[in-house]
Amino acid sequence: MEELMKAIQEKNCGELKRVLYYRVDDLSDEQLKEVLEKAEEIAKECNDWELYKLVLYYYHEILGIDKISEFEKLAKEKDEFELKFHLADLYYLIGELEKSLELFRGLLEEEVAKGNVEHAARIYYSMAMIHEEIQEYEKALELIEKAEELYEKMGDERELLRLRIYKGYVTFEAGDTYRGKAIIAGVLPKILEDRELLVEAHLSFEEIFEEYEDYEAALQECLYALVYGRGTDYEDIAFGALMDVLWQLFLDDDFETVYLNIDMFINAFPEWADFFEAVKALALFKDGKIEDEEVKKAIEKVKDPRLLEMLELLGEAEL
């Protein structure tokens, strides 16, 4: 809460977006309402429509307050690309996919008519994500290729590489696993100094391996993602992916895969060693290898409430 209030006092929209995104689950409804009210004012004052979108999304999804009509009213009053783009994206976030596509199509027509290549590329990318969501993978790939062509035209190498990681993943979803992995692998040598894109690439591999229930490979990819994401905004995303794999392993009663592989994380992340030791102890206990007293001792060493909550969830996992 202190981090959020500092960003609000400084009217630092970039920091406010970052902290709000990663810390929203730590807030009570009362605290969230207070933060959102202030963040909403700042977003309008600074014309930061990405922040405004995030604020209205949390109003809608967590507090059950629908303020989207206010966003629509602003979009009619102001002829601004960013405002219209983030309104369309908000509809995507709340699951109104057809409405989102409708708005994106209209915006695309406007931007193409203006000859705005960068904006058109962003819209194609966003529309591809919607078609992927509804499992229209061929359409998604068609839109990705249109965005790819525009990013090549602009010479935007980083966005092009990010898009190709996504293209590889969608190619896998479309049924061509080996080609999908090859596309992502082709990006890797070009992003060795870009930690964020390395996280995205390894998490894409992780999802592919998890889909095929190759959990050892999935855990290895989580390790890479967490190493590259360490100390960045991507750390929480990589950690969440790891927890998803561990959760699935506990659900499947595959405790051996957990306790045989978890030492990788204990050694790589000494700051979380107590947590990973507790995960290992929990898996050993579930597999009948140790007594409950040993588990309790391991869990007692973990002090972070969020990590304790994760251990509790893993302990309750069942078919």
C-alpha angles and dihedrals in degrees: 000000000000091000091051095048090050091053090047093050091049091043087229101164095183093052092041091056092049098047094041091052094050100036104038092103090058093062129089116230089256093051092045092052091052092049094045093051091054094040091051091056092048093048091054092044092052096036088235099156094176090060090044090053091051092049094050090045091057091044089054102039103036107024097030092233115140112209097152092112087066089056090049090051091053091049090056093047097047126047095212125142096211092051094050092042094054092045089056090046091050089058088052091051094052092048099256091131100162091049089049092051091048092054093044092051091052091047091048091054090052095048095045089052089053091048091238102158097178094053092046090052092053091050093050089050092050093046089051089057091054093050089048089052091057090044095249090138099164091054090047091053091048090055092044090055091051090051090045091055091052095047088051089051091052093044091234097156098175096051089044091055092047089050092050091054087054091045089056091052094048089047087057090049089050088060104264101108098166094049090046092054090045092054092052091045089054089060096050099079089052097053103046091122095042108084096183094055090044089057091050092049095049093045088053089054089046092056091048093052092044091053088057091045092243091143098169090059090044091053090049090054090048088054092054092046092050093047092051093041094049112129093004134097087263093065094087092047092052092045090051091052090052091050090052091055093046090048091053092049091051090048090052092047087238093143094149092065088054100050094040093053105033094083087075088066094041090056096040096048112035090169088066096035094115091053095048091044087055091050088052092048091049091052092047090050093049088051092051095248099119138023125257092251090066090052092050091051091051093048092048089064091062110090104170109100092213092053091046089053090053091051090050091053092050090049091054095047112123140152 
